[in-house]
């Protein structure tokens, strides 16, 4: 089983909390972007395994549509707007290991 299949199979379909961050989202034709804990966004073409590795050590994965006004994204300010998810786009959100979930 590959890294993305494991990542995806642990995901719950649920709204992310305020402490969750966007981690992986697809672009056109199955290409993928990923964000690490520092807020850096990178393009990974079709290499989902490298994208999952770039995301880092996480404990809670949630799959939900991106809602721009609910989610903080691109915290380092160096990301181009075309690299960030669009409103309504399907995104895998994560909670970094060691951070308690806000309920």
N, C-alpha and C positions, 0 to 999 in steps of 0.2 A: 504494500500500500504506500503511495507516495505522500509527501509531507502535506500537500494541499488537501488531499482526501481526508487525512486525519484532522487537519485544521477545520475543514468544512463539516466533518461529521460531529465534531464537538460543539458546533454552533447551535444556539437556540434561536428560534424566531421570536424575538422580543425587542421591545424598544430599549435602546441603550440608556444608561443612567448618565448623569452629568460627568461622572468620572471616566466613562468609556471614551475611547478615541477611535476615529476611523483608522483602519489598518490596511485593508485591501479592497480595491474596487477595480472593475474591468473598464477598459477603454473600448475601442472598436475591434471587432472581429476576434475577441478573446485575448487581446493584449491586456496587461495588468500594471497597475500602479500600486505602490505600497508606501506606508508611512511608518517610520520608527518612533520610539518614545520621545526623541528630541524634536519631533515635528518635521523632520526632513522627508521629502517625498522623492521617490525615484521611479523611473520607468523600467520595467523588466521584460518587455516584449512578451514572449509566451512562457517564460521561466517562472512558473508558480512556486517551485521549490525554493528558488533564491528569494522570491518575494516573501515567503513565509519566514525564512531565516532572517531577513532584514527587519521584519516586524519585531522580533525579539521574544523574550520570555513572557508569556501571557497566561492568565488563568481563567478568564471568562470571555468567551467569544459569543457575540450576538449578531444575527443577521437581520437587517432592517433597511428600509428605504431612507436615504439621506434627506434630512430636513434641515435646511441651512440655518434657520433661526434657533434650533435646539442644540446644535452640535458645534463645539469649538474645533477648528481645524487649521492647520498650517501655522502653528504657534511661532515658528522662527521667522516668519515674514519673508523668506527668500523664495518661496514657491510661486511659480507662475500660475495664474488663474486657470489656464487650460489643463493643468495637472491635477487640480482638485476635483472632488466629485461634484456632480450637478444635482440640483434639487430633484428628488424622486428616484435617483439612481440607487441600485442595490449595493450595499456596502457591508463588509464584515467589520464590526466594531469589536474592540478588545479592551480588557482591563488589565493593565500591567501587573505582573506578579508583585505582591507586597502592598498593593493599594486596596483598601477595603471599599466595598461597593456602597454607594449612597442609596438608601432605600426610602 
